[in-house]
Amino acid sequence: MKEIEPSLENEFGFFPYQYGPYSTELARRINRLLDVGWLTSEKKVGSWMFSLSPSGMKVVDEFKKDLNISEDKLLKIDEMKVTTSKISLKKLITSIYSKYPEYGIDSLHYKFQKVNKGG
């Protein structure tokens, strides 16, 4: 998210947490989108997978028209979506911590890796 829209980091107030960068505000908004039916969720191994519902897709299509999002940002979003959907959660977390080590401070994943490597 930081690469696509740096201002979102301040808006969501991410902080180090058990399984990576966490935002109480983002969690609140995701729950709201689930409540109104624009997102669906599915439990996967060790995590949750969120997807737009058909009604959520309609809303996004309307917002794309109204918000005048640059083609460059839309391409970055699509690229990130494709890239992250092809890798395991473990690889995704490792990638995030290699780019943003400050978010690994309280991570259970990061501590587990250090213990297994003898760190």
C-alpha positions in Angstrom: 0.0 0.0 0.0 2.9 2.3 0.8 4.2 2.1 -2.8 0.8 2.8 -4.3 -0.3 5.7 -2.1 2.1 6.8 0.6 -0.4 9.1 2.3 -2.4 6.0 3.3 0.2 5.0 5.8 -0.7 8.1 7.9 -4.4 7.6 7.4 -4.4 4.1 8.6 -1.8 4.4 11.3 0.0 1.0 10.8 2.1 -0.3 13.7 4.1 -3.5 14.3 1.9 -6.4 15.5 1.9 -10.1 15.8 1.5 -11.0 12.2 2.9 -7.9 10.5 1.9 -4.2 10.0 -1.5 -3.8 11.5 -4.0 -1.0 11.4 -7.0 -0.8 13.8 -8.6 1.7 11.4 -8.1 -0.6 8.4 -9.6 -3.5 10.4 -12.6 -1.3 11.3 -13.1 -0.4 7.6 -12.8 -4.0 6.4 -15.4 -5.1 9.0 -17.7 -2.3 7.8 -17.3 -3.4 4.2 -18.1 -7.0 5.3 -21.2 -5.8 7.2 -22.6 -3.9 4.1 -21.9 -6.9 1.8 -19.2 -5.3 -0.4 -16.5 -7.7 0.8 -16.6 -11.5 1.4 -14.1 -13.4 3.6 -12.9 -16.9 3.6 -10.6 -18.6 6.1 -7.4 -19.9 4.5 -4.5 -21.7 6.2 -3.3 -19.3 8.8 -5.1 -16.2 7.5 -8.2 -14.7 6.0 -8.8 -14.1 2.3 -11.0 -11.1 1.4 -12.6 -10.5 -2.0 -15.0 -8.0 -3.5 -18.5 -9.3 -3.7 -20.5 -8.6 -6.9 -22.1 -5.6 -5.3 -18.7 -4.4 -4.1 -17.3 -4.7 -7.7 -20.1 -2.4 -8.9 -19.2 0.2 -6.2 -15.5 0.0 -7.1 -16.3 0.5 -10.8 -18.4 3.6 -9.9 -15.6 5.0 -7.6 -13.0 4.5 -10.3 -15.0 6.7 -12.6 -15.7 9.3 -9.9 -12.3 9.5 -8.3 -10.3 9.8 -11.5 -7.6 7.4 -10.3 -4.5 7.5 -12.5 -3.9 4.6 -14.9 -0.5 4.2 -13.3 -2.0 3.6 -9.8 -4.5 1.1 -11.2 -1.7 -0.8 -12.9 0.3 -0.8 -9.6 -2.8 -2.2 -7.8 -3.3 -4.9 -10.4 0.4 -5.8 -10.3 0.4 -6.1 -6.5 -2.8 -8.2 -6.6 -1.3 -10.6 -9.1 2.1 -10.8 -7.4 0.7 -11.3 -3.9 -1.9 -13.9 -5.0 0.9 -16.1 -6.4 3.1 -16.4 -3.3 2.6 -18.1 0.1 1.7 -16.0 3.2 5.1 -16.8 4.6 6.9 -15.4 1.6 4.6 -12.4 1.6 5.4 -11.6 5.2 9.1 -12.2 4.7 9.0 -9.8 1.7 7.3 -7.1 3.8 9.8 -7.4 6.6 12.7 -7.3 4.3 11.4 -4.0 2.8 10.0 -2.6 6.1 11.9 -4.2 9.0 10.4 -1.8 11.5 7.1 -3.6 11.2 8.7 -6.9 12.3 9.5 -5.8 15.8 6.5 -7.4 17.5 5.9 -10.1 14.8 5.5 -13.7 15.9 6.6 -14.7 12.4 9.8 -12.6 12.6 10.7 -13.9 16.1 10.1 -17.5 15.0 12.5 -17.0 12.0 15.2 -15.5 14.2 14.9 -18.4 16.7 15.1 -21.0 14.0 18.2 -19.3 12.4 19.9 -19.1 15.8 19.4 -15.3 16.1 
